[in-house]
Amino acid sequence: MIKGKTIVITGAANGIGRAWAEMFKADGAMVIACDKDEKKLQELDELGITTTLADVSKPKEVEGFINLAINKTGKIDALFNNAGMGFGYKLEDSPDGGFEYHVAVHLFGAVYGMRYAIPFMREQGHGRIINTISRNAETDVPTTSAYAAAKAGIWSASRVAAKEVADTDILINMLIPGPTNTQIWGKEMSHLQEPKETYPTAKKLALLEKGGPSAKVFWDEKEYSMFGQENEILKKSRATPE
């Protein structure tokens, strides 16, 4: 079912995005891999994957790789807004512009991807968008303020965007990889799962049937309830007369 589909992946030179690029390619997809890491992108080039340098915090560069996918393959079947990095600063110690750039890469990068891909998906009559988020959005772990804020923002933006395209066969969902051994930690974390272990969930979301779930979060191929307690409180408040 993947063979011949166009899959666009940001943050594809390393870690989870790289595993997805390689595995979608092995399954027969036409992969467009985007990243800032030119050296690692060259390794994907050697595998026959189409690569492009892009900083997803810059809207014109996002528009550029969306156009590249359309010009090269005529379509975008699935877009993975996956680019990101770790933060690691207490808010009071964060460098000038550091918080802002972090949010720009994670949140604005996903927003730009959706903004530029949705019109093409509307025109072609279908599309799947998968935005990488994290359970950090629900937590208050010190030194993760920008990361947590960005991931919470992606959750909100994705849900709204999904409702805005509910009249189409465009499904917008979110994926939690879970604790994974990638360079985001700044060191080897061999006790964590390997990036390739997240591929079944990515593949599942790329292949959702028409009428499938949208505005949902998935982790290990199952739906996950973000902010579950808050959602229950909200439901109760709506049910309670003023």
Rosetta blueprint (number, residue, H / E / L):
1 M L
2 I L
3 K L
4 G L
5 K L
6 T E
7 I E
8 V E
9 I E
10 T E
11 G L
12 A L
13 A L
14 N L
15 G H
16 I H
17 G H
18 R H
19 A H
20 W H
21 A H
22 E H
23 M H
24 F H
25 K H
26 A H
27 D L
28 G L
29 A L
30 M E
31 V E
32 I E
33 A E
34 C E
35 D E
36 K L
37 D L
38 E H
39 K H
40 K H
41 L H
42 Q H
43 E H
44 L H
45 D H
46 E L
47 L L
48 G L
49 I L
50 T E
51 T E
52 T E
53 L E
54 A L
55 D L
56 V L
57 S L
58 K L
59 P H
60 K H
61 E H
62 V H
63 E H
64 G H
65 F H
66 I H
67 N H
68 L H
69 A H
70 I H
71 N H
72 K H
73 T H
74 G L
75 K L
76 I L
77 D L
78 A E
79 L E
80 F E
81 N E
82 N L
83 A L
84 G L
85 M L
86 G L
87 F L
88 G L
89 Y L
90 K L
91 L H
92 E H
93 D H
94 S L
95 P L
96 D L
97 G L
98 G H
99 F H
100 E H
101 Y H
102 H H
103 V H
104 A H
105 V H
106 H H
107 L H
108 F H
109 G H
110 A H
111 V H
112 Y H
113 G H
114 M H
115 R H
116 Y H
117 A H
118 I H
119 P H
120 F H
121 M H
122 R H
123 E H
124 Q H
125 G L
126 H L
127 G E
128 R E
129 I E
130 I E
131 N E
132 T E
133 I L
134 S L
135 R H
136 N H
137 A H
138 E H
139 T L
140 D L
141 V L
142 P L
143 T L
144 T L
145 S H
146 A H
147 Y H
148 A H
149 A H
150 A H
151 K H
152 A H
153 G H
154 I H
155 W H
156 S H
157 A H
158 S H
159 R H
160 V H
161 A H
162 A H
163 K H
164 E H
165 V L
166 A L
167 D L
168 T L
169 D L
170 I E
171 L E
172 I E
173 N E
174 M E
175 L E
176 I L
177 P L
178 G L
179 P L
180 T E
181 N L
182 T L
183 Q H
184 I H
185 W H
186 G L
187 K L
188 E L
189 M L
190 S L
191 H L
192 L L
193 Q E
194 E L
195 P H
196 K H
197 E H
198 T H
199 Y H
200 P H
201 T H
202 A H
203 K H
204 K H
205 L H
206 A H
207 L L
208 L L
209 E L
210 K L
211 G L
212 G L
213 P L
214 S L
215 A L
216 K L
217 V E
218 F E
219 W E
220 D L
221 E L
222 K E
223 E E
224 Y E
225 S L
226 M L
227 F L
228 G H
229 Q H
230 E H
231 N H
232 E H
233 I H
234 L H
235 K H
236 K H
237 S H
238 R H
239 A H
240 T L
241 P L
242 E L
